[in-house]
Amino acid sequence: MRMYLLALNPTDSVSEGFLPAARRLGVDITLLTDKPEPHRRRHPDLEILECDVRDYRAVITRIATHHRADAVFTNSDHLQTQTALAAEYFGLPAKDWQAALRAKDKAEMRRHLAATGLDTVWSAELAPGQDPAELLAHPVAVPYPCVVKPREGVASEDVVLVDSADELVRHCEEIQARRPGTALVVEEYLVGELYTLETLGDGTVRHVLGGFHTELSPPPHFIEKRHTYVSAHPAPVVAQVLAQLDALGVAFGACHTEFVVHEGRARIIEVNYRVIGDQCDLMLQEILGIPLFEHILRTHLGEPLPADLGARGDGRARIDHLCADRAGTLTAAPEAAELTVDGVHLTYRPLRAVGERHELHHTNRDYVGVLRATGTDQDTVDRAVASHLAEQHWEFTP
Protein backbone atom coordinates (compact mmCIF):
# COMPACT_ATOMS: atom_id res chain seq x y z
CA MET A 1 0.00 0.00 0.00
CA ARG A 2 1.19 3.50 -0.81
CA MET A 3 0.21 6.67 0.99
CA TYR A 4 1.04 10.14 -0.26
CA LEU A 5 1.75 12.40 2.70
CA LEU A 6 1.59 16.17 2.10
CA ALA A 7 3.75 18.40 4.27
CA LEU A 8 5.28 21.85 4.56
CA ASN A 9 7.95 22.04 7.27
CA PRO A 10 9.06 18.89 9.13
CA THR A 11 7.15 18.31 12.38
CA ASP A 12 7.48 15.97 15.35
CA SER A 13 3.97 14.68 14.65
CA VAL A 14 5.08 13.34 11.29
CA SER A 15 8.63 12.33 12.20
CA GLU A 16 7.90 10.68 15.54
CA GLY A 17 4.26 9.75 15.06
CA PHE A 18 2.99 9.11 11.56
CA LEU A 19 6.12 7.83 9.81
CA PRO A 20 6.89 5.19 12.47
CA ALA A 21 3.20 4.23 12.44
CA ALA A 22 3.27 3.80 8.66
CA ARG A 23 6.31 1.54 8.94
CA ARG A 24 4.55 -0.61 11.53
CA LEU A 25 1.55 -0.91 9.21
CA GLY A 26 3.73 -1.82 6.23
CA VAL A 27 2.61 1.29 4.32
CA ASP A 28 5.02 2.87 1.83
CA ILE A 29 5.14 6.65 2.16
CA THR A 30 5.82 9.15 -0.59
CA LEU A 31 6.15 12.61 0.92
CA LEU A 32 5.10 15.57 -1.21
CA THR A 33 6.41 18.97 -0.12
CA ASP A 34 7.44 22.36 -1.40
CA LYS A 35 10.44 22.28 0.97
CA PRO A 36 12.17 18.96 0.23
CA GLU A 37 15.65 19.61 1.66
CA PRO A 38 14.71 19.85 5.38
CA HIS A 39 12.75 16.59 5.03
CA ARG A 40 15.61 14.85 3.20
CA ARG A 41 18.03 15.83 5.96
CA ARG A 42 15.68 14.43 8.59
CA HIS A 43 14.58 11.33 6.63
CA PRO A 44 17.26 10.41 4.07
CA ASP A 45 15.67 7.03 3.31
CA LEU A 46 12.19 8.39 2.59
CA GLU A 47 10.88 8.96 -0.94
CA ILE A 48 10.41 12.74 -1.09
CA LEU A 49 9.09 14.57 -4.15
CA GLU A 50 8.98 18.32 -4.65
CA CYS A 51 5.49 19.64 -5.31
CA ASP A 52 3.50 22.82 -4.88
CA VAL A 53 1.38 21.21 -2.17
CA ARG A 54 -0.71 24.35 -1.64
CA ASP A 55 -2.19 23.81 -5.13
CA TYR A 56 -4.50 20.78 -5.29
CA ARG A 57 -4.06 20.63 -9.08
CA ALA A 58 -0.29 20.23 -8.72
CA VAL A 59 -0.84 17.53 -6.09
CA ILE A 60 -3.20 15.60 -8.37
CA THR A 61 -0.76 15.81 -11.28
CA ARG A 62 2.21 14.68 -9.12
CA ILE A 63 0.31 11.66 -7.86
CA ALA A 64 -1.17 10.78 -11.26
CA THR A 65 2.29 10.71 -12.84
CA HIS A 66 3.89 8.61 -10.08
CA HIS A 67 2.86 5.46 -8.18
CA ARG A 68 -0.77 4.50 -7.77
CA ALA A 69 -2.17 5.90 -4.53
CA ASP A 70 -3.99 3.96 -1.82
CA ALA A 71 -4.35 7.03 0.40
CA VAL A 72 -3.62 10.75 0.46
CA PHE A 73 -3.03 12.26 3.89
CA THR A 74 -1.73 15.34 5.65
CA ASN A 75 -1.39 16.52 9.22
CA SER A 76 -0.82 20.13 8.16
CA ASP A 77 -3.41 22.78 9.00
CA HIS A 78 -2.57 24.52 5.74
CA LEU A 79 -3.07 21.51 3.45
CA GLN A 80 -6.29 19.83 4.61
CA THR A 81 -8.50 21.20 1.82
CA GLN A 82 -5.97 20.40 -0.92
CA THR A 83 -5.49 16.88 0.47
CA ALA A 84 -9.25 16.29 0.68
CA LEU A 85 -9.73 17.41 -2.94
CA ALA A 86 -6.86 15.24 -4.21
CA ALA A 87 -8.06 12.17 -2.31
CA GLU A 88 -11.60 12.67 -3.55
CA TYR A 89 -10.33 13.01 -7.13
CA PHE A 90 -8.71 9.56 -6.91
CA GLY A 91 -11.76 8.04 -5.21
CA LEU A 92 -9.93 7.53 -1.91
CA PRO A 93 -11.15 7.98 1.69
CA ALA A 94 -11.13 11.68 2.49
CA LYS A 95 -12.37 14.46 4.69
CA ASP A 96 -15.14 16.53 3.16
CA TRP A 97 -13.27 19.39 1.48
CA GLN A 98 -15.98 21.86 2.46
CA ALA A 99 -15.60 20.93 6.12
CA ALA A 100 -11.83 21.23 5.81
CA LEU A 101 -12.21 24.71 4.34
CA ARG A 102 -14.67 25.81 7.06
CA ALA A 103 -12.26 24.63 9.74
CA LYS A 104 -9.27 26.40 8.23
CA ASP A 105 -10.98 29.67 7.28
CA LYS A 106 -11.83 31.26 10.64
CA ALA A 107 -14.16 33.84 9.08
CA GLU A 108 -16.12 31.19 7.19
CA MET A 109 -16.31 29.06 10.34
CA ARG A 110 -17.97 31.98 12.18
CA ARG A 111 -20.38 32.64 9.30
CA HIS A 112 -21.35 28.98 9.06
CA LEU A 113 -21.94 28.49 12.78
CA ALA A 114 -24.01 31.67 12.88
CA ALA A 115 -26.09 30.46 9.91
CA THR A 116 -26.84 27.18 11.71
CA GLY A 117 -27.98 29.10 14.79
CA LEU A 118 -25.58 27.21 17.08
CA ASP A 119 -23.38 30.17 17.97
CA THR A 120 -23.06 33.76 16.83
CA VAL A 121 -19.82 35.59 17.49
CA TRP A 122 -19.31 39.21 16.40
CA SER A 123 -16.78 38.91 13.61
CA ALA A 124 -15.50 40.97 10.70
CA GLU A 125 -13.11 40.08 7.91
CA LEU A 126 -10.39 42.38 6.62
CA ALA A 127 -9.32 41.54 3.05
CA PRO A 128 -5.63 41.64 2.09
CA GLY A 129 -4.57 45.27 1.77
CA GLN A 130 -7.88 46.63 3.05
CA ASP A 131 -7.63 49.75 5.20
CA PRO A 132 -8.26 48.62 8.81
CA ALA A 133 -9.86 51.98 9.55
CA GLU A 134 -12.84 50.72 7.54
CA LEU A 135 -13.60 48.37 10.44
CA LEU A 136 -14.57 51.38 12.50
CA ALA A 137 -17.45 52.03 10.10
CA HIS A 138 -18.85 48.49 10.52
CA PRO A 139 -22.68 48.51 10.80
CA VAL A 140 -22.34 46.97 14.27
CA ALA A 141 -19.77 48.61 16.53
CA VAL A 142 -16.60 46.65 17.23
CA PRO A 143 -16.87 45.17 20.75
CA TYR A 144 -13.82 45.81 22.93
CA PRO A 145 -11.81 43.98 23.92
CA CYS A 146 -11.58 42.06 20.67
CA VAL A 147 -9.10 39.71 19.03
CA VAL A 148 -7.20 40.27 15.80
CA LYS A 149 -5.81 37.24 14.00
CA PRO A 150 -4.95 35.97 10.52
CA ARG A 151 -7.95 34.36 8.87
CA GLU A 152 -5.98 31.18 8.22
CA GLY A 153 -3.29 31.44 10.88
CA VAL A 154 -1.83 28.86 13.26
CA ALA A 155 0.22 28.66 16.47
CA SER A 156 -0.96 31.99 17.92
CA GLU A 157 0.97 33.73 15.15
CA ASP A 158 -0.05 37.42 15.08
CA VAL A 159 -3.00 36.81 17.41
CA VAL A 160 -3.44 39.80 19.70
CA LEU A 161 -6.02 41.21 22.13
CA VAL A 162 -6.89 44.87 21.56
CA ASP A 163 -8.78 47.28 23.79
CA SER A 164 -9.46 50.31 21.62
CA ALA A 165 -9.98 51.56 18.08
CA ASP A 166 -6.46 53.00 17.94
CA GLU A 167 -4.95 49.68 19.02
CA LEU A 168 -7.10 47.81 16.52
CA VAL A 169 -5.95 49.89 13.56
CA ARG A 170 -2.31 49.85 14.70
CA HIS A 171 -2.11 46.09 15.17
CA CYS A 172 -3.87 45.38 11.88
CA GLU A 173 -1.44 47.66 10.04
CA GLU A 174 1.54 45.99 11.75
CA ILE A 175 0.37 42.51 10.75
CA GLN A 176 -0.35 43.65 7.19
CA ALA A 177 3.16 45.08 6.95
CA ARG A 178 4.72 41.81 8.15
CA ARG A 179 2.41 39.57 6.14
CA PRO A 180 1.24 41.28 2.96
CA GLY A 181 -1.53 39.40 1.24
CA THR A 182 -2.92 38.01 4.50
CA ALA A 183 -6.62 38.34 5.29
CA LEU A 184 -7.45 39.16 8.91
CA VAL A 185 -10.34 38.40 11.21
CA VAL A 186 -11.47 40.66 14.03
CA GLU A 187 -13.85 39.06 16.50
CA GLU A 188 -15.22 39.57 19.96
CA TYR A 189 -13.15 38.21 22.83
CA LEU A 190 -14.77 35.08 24.22
CA VAL A 191 -14.51 34.90 27.99
CA GLY A 192 -13.85 31.59 29.72
CA GLU A 193 -11.37 28.87 30.57
CA LEU A 194 -9.61 27.47 27.51
CA TYR A 195 -9.86 23.74 26.76
CA THR A 196 -9.40 21.34 23.88
CA LEU A 197 -11.41 18.37 22.68
CA GLU A 198 -9.61 15.61 20.81
CA THR A 199 -11.71 13.42 18.53
CA LEU A 200 -11.17 10.62 16.03
CA GLY A 201 -13.79 9.47 13.55
CA ASP A 202 -14.25 7.39 10.43
CA GLY A 203 -17.40 9.09 9.16
CA THR A 204 -19.64 6.70 11.09
CA VAL A 205 -17.99 6.10 14.45
CA ARG A 206 -16.54 8.99 16.46
CA HIS A 207 -14.40 8.58 19.55
CA VAL A 208 -13.79 11.36 22.07
CA LEU A 209 -10.25 11.02 23.39
CA GLY A 210 -10.54 13.54 26.20
CA GLY A 211 -8.80 16.87 25.92
CA PHE A 212 -6.62 19.41 27.65
CA HIS A 213 -6.93 22.46 29.88
CA THR A 214 -4.73 25.11 28.28
CA GLU A 215 -2.87 27.83 30.19
CA LEU A 216 -1.87 30.89 28.20
CA SER A 217 0.66 33.68 28.53
CA PRO A 218 -0.67 37.00 29.87
CA PRO A 219 -2.50 39.20 27.35
CA PRO A 220 -2.28 40.71 24.83
CA HIS A 221 -0.68 37.58 23.32
CA PHE A 222 -1.95 34.00 23.39
CA ILE A 223 1.07 31.70 23.73
CA GLU A 224 0.13 28.21 24.92
CA LYS A 225 2.36 27.59 27.95
CA ARG A 226 0.89 24.43 29.48
CA HIS A 227 -1.62 21.68 28.65
CA THR A 228 -3.03 19.51 31.43
CA TYR A 229 -4.83 16.38 30.30
CA VAL A 230 -8.56 16.11 31.00
CA SER A 231 -9.75 12.53 30.57
CA ALA A 232 -13.42 13.54 30.31
CA HIS A 233 -15.00 16.97 30.03
CA PRO A 234 -18.52 17.38 31.47
CA ALA A 235 -21.05 15.67 29.21
CA PRO A 236 -23.06 18.86 28.47
CA VAL A 237 -19.88 20.64 27.39
CA VAL A 238 -18.84 17.79 25.09
CA ALA A 239 -22.34 17.69 23.60
CA GLN A 240 -22.19 21.41 22.76
CA VAL A 241 -18.79 21.12 21.08
CA LEU A 242 -19.75 18.01 19.11
CA ALA A 243 -22.93 19.69 17.89
CA GLN A 244 -20.86 22.53 16.48
CA LEU A 245 -18.41 20.09 14.85
CA ASP A 246 -21.37 18.27 13.31
CA ALA A 247 -22.64 21.57 11.92
CA LEU A 248 -19.23 22.21 10.37
CA GLY A 249 -19.18 18.72 8.86
CA VAL A 250 -16.18 17.51 10.84
CA ALA A 251 -16.45 13.72 11.08
CA PHE A 252 -13.40 12.02 9.55
CA GLY A 253 -9.94 11.44 10.94
CA ALA A 254 -8.41 13.34 13.85
CA CYS A 255 -9.60 16.75 14.99
CA HIS A 256 -8.23 19.13 17.63
CA THR A 257 -10.82 21.68 18.73
CA GLU A 258 -10.10 24.66 21.00
CA PHE A 259 -13.00 26.12 22.97
CA VAL A 260 -13.78 28.18 26.05
CA VAL A 261 -16.32 27.41 28.76
CA HIS A 262 -18.08 30.19 30.66
CA GLU A 263 -21.06 29.55 32.93
CA GLY A 264 -21.59 26.16 31.32
CA ARG A 265 -21.59 27.46 27.75
CA ALA A 266 -18.96 26.05 25.35
CA ARG A 267 -17.89 28.27 22.46
CA ILE A 268 -15.39 27.24 19.81
CA ILE A 269 -12.26 29.33 19.35
CA GLU A 270 -10.92 27.36 16.39
CA VAL A 271 -11.05 23.95 14.78
CA ASN A 272 -7.80 22.29 13.71
CA TYR A 273 -8.80 19.39 11.48
CA ARG A 274 -5.80 17.22 12.42
CA VAL A 275 -4.30 15.69 15.51
CA ILE A 276 -3.13 18.03 18.28
CA GLY A 277 0.52 19.07 17.87
CA ASP A 278 3.49 20.43 19.83
CA GLN A 279 4.14 16.88 21.13
CA CYS A 280 0.75 16.72 22.87
CA ASP A 281 -0.18 14.01 20.35
CA LEU A 282 2.82 11.90 21.38
CA MET A 283 1.80 12.30 25.02
CA LEU A 284 -1.85 11.53 24.21
CA GLN A 285 -0.87 8.24 22.62
CA GLU A 286 1.20 7.37 25.70
CA ILE A 287 -1.49 8.12 28.30
CA LEU A 288 -4.28 6.44 26.33
CA GLY A 289 -2.13 3.38 25.67
CA ILE A 290 -3.42 3.03 22.10
CA PRO A 291 -1.73 3.14 18.67
CA LEU A 292 -3.20 6.57 17.98
CA PHE A 293 -1.22 7.33 14.84
CA GLU A 294 -1.94 3.91 13.35
CA HIS A 295 -5.66 4.43 13.94
CA ILE A 296 -5.54 7.76 12.12
CA LEU A 297 -3.67 6.28 9.15
CA ARG A 298 -5.94 3.23 8.99
CA THR A 299 -8.94 5.56 8.75
CA HIS A 300 -7.40 7.27 5.72
CA LEU A 301 -6.72 3.83 4.23
CA GLY A 302 -10.45 3.13 4.39
CA GLU A 303 -10.54 0.89 7.47
CA PRO A 304 -13.35 1.42 10.01
CA LEU A 305 -12.47 2.31 13.57
CA PRO A 306 -13.19 -0.28 16.24
CA ALA A 307 -16.21 0.38 18.43
CA ASP A 308 -13.88 0.32 21.44
CA LEU A 309 -10.34 1.66 21.10
CA GLY A 310 -9.32 0.01 24.36
CA ALA A 311 -7.98 3.30 25.73
CA ARG A 312 -6.84 3.54 29.33
CA GLY A 313 -8.81 5.85 31.59
CA ASP A 314 -6.38 6.27 34.48
CA GLY A 315 -3.76 8.39 32.73
CA ARG A 316 -2.80 11.82 34.07
CA ALA A 317 -0.45 14.12 32.25
CA ARG A 318 0.73 17.60 31.50
CA ILE A 319 3.04 19.21 29.00
CA ASP A 320 5.00 22.41 29.63
CA HIS A 321 6.33 24.55 26.80
CA LEU A 322 9.37 26.50 27.92
CA CYS A 323 9.53 29.91 26.25
CA ALA A 324 12.23 32.45 25.64
CA ASP A 325 11.39 35.66 27.46
CA ARG A 326 13.72 37.87 25.43
CA ALA A 327 15.45 38.07 22.08
CA GLY A 328 19.01 36.83 21.92
CA THR A 329 21.30 33.85 21.60
CA LEU A 330 20.59 30.72 23.62
CA THR A 331 23.90 30.18 25.46
CA ALA A 332 22.89 27.53 28.01
CA ALA A 333 20.09 24.97 28.07
CA PRO A 334 19.42 21.42 29.29
CA GLU A 335 19.94 18.49 26.95
CA ALA A 336 17.30 15.96 25.99
CA ALA A 337 16.33 13.73 28.90
CA GLU A 338 14.16 10.73 29.65
CA LEU A 339 13.61 9.70 33.29
CA THR A 340 11.09 8.36 35.78
CA VAL A 341 10.53 10.07 39.12
CA ASP A 342 8.03 8.74 41.69
CA GLY A 343 6.27 6.79 38.96
CA VAL A 344 6.06 9.81 36.65
CA HIS A 345 7.59 9.45 33.19
CA LEU A 346 9.33 12.68 32.19
CA THR A 347 10.48 13.42 28.65
CA TYR A 348 12.32 16.66 27.87
CA ARG A 349 13.14 17.65 24.32
CA PRO A 350 15.02 20.83 23.36
CA LEU A 351 13.47 22.78 20.49
CA ARG A 352 16.29 25.25 19.97
CA ALA A 353 20.02 24.51 19.78
CA VAL A 354 22.52 26.26 21.99
CA GLY A 355 24.16 28.99 19.91
CA GLU A 356 21.03 29.87 17.93
CA ARG A 357 19.91 33.47 17.91
CA HIS A 358 16.22 34.37 17.67
CA GLU A 359 14.04 37.42 17.97
CA LEU A 360 11.05 37.38 20.32
CA HIS A 361 7.88 36.57 18.38
CA HIS A 362 5.20 36.23 21.11
CA THR A 363 4.10 32.95 19.47
CA ASN A 364 4.91 29.25 19.68
CA ARG A 365 8.10 30.09 17.79
CA ASP A 366 9.46 31.29 21.15
CA TYR A 367 9.48 27.72 22.50
CA VAL A 368 12.96 26.56 23.51
CA GLY A 369 11.99 23.19 24.93
CA VAL A 370 9.08 20.95 25.87
CA LEU A 371 8.61 18.76 28.94
CA ARG A 372 6.08 15.92 28.84
CA ALA A 373 5.01 14.21 32.05
CA THR A 374 2.70 11.20 32.41
CA GLY A 375 1.53 9.20 35.40
CA THR A 376 -1.62 8.11 37.21
CA ASP A 377 -1.97 10.86 39.83
CA GLN A 378 -2.14 14.53 38.81
CA ASP A 379 -0.63 15.91 42.03
CA THR A 380 2.34 13.58 41.70
CA VAL A 381 2.75 14.56 38.05
CA ASP A 382 2.67 18.26 38.96
CA ARG A 383 5.24 17.84 41.74
CA ALA A 384 7.59 15.90 39.48
CA VAL A 385 7.39 18.61 36.81
CA ALA A 386 7.94 21.44 39.28
CA SER A 387 10.92 19.67 40.83
CA HIS A 388 12.51 18.89 37.46
CA LEU A 389 12.07 22.39 36.06
CA ALA A 390 13.52 23.95 39.22
CA GLU A 391 16.79 22.17 38.47
CA GLN A 392 17.02 23.36 34.84
CA HIS A 393 18.55 26.55 33.47
CA TRP A 394 18.13 28.44 30.21
CA GLU A 395 20.36 31.42 29.48
CA PHE A 396 19.99 34.05 26.76
CA THR A 397 22.65 36.52 25.72
CA PRO A 398 21.50 39.73 23.99
Secondary structure, DSSP 8 states (H G I E B T S, - for coil): -EEEEEESS--HIIIIIIHHHHHHHT-EEEEEES-HHHHHHH-TTSEEEE--TT-HHHHHHHHHTSS--SEEEE--GGGHHHHHHHHHHTT-----HHHHHHHH-HHHHHHHHHHHTS----EEEE-TT--GGGGGG-SS---SSEEEEETT--TTTT-EEE-SHHHHHHHHHHHHHHSTT--EEEEE---SEEEEEEEEEESS-EEEEEEEEEEE-STT---EEEEEEES---HHHHHHHHHHHHHHT--EEEEEEEEEEETTEEEEEEEESS---TTHHHHHHHHHTS-HHHHHHHHHTT----S-----S--EEEEEEEE-SSSEEEEE----EEEEETTEEEEEEESS-TT-EE---SSGGGEEEEEEEEES-HHHHHHHHHHHHHT---EEE-
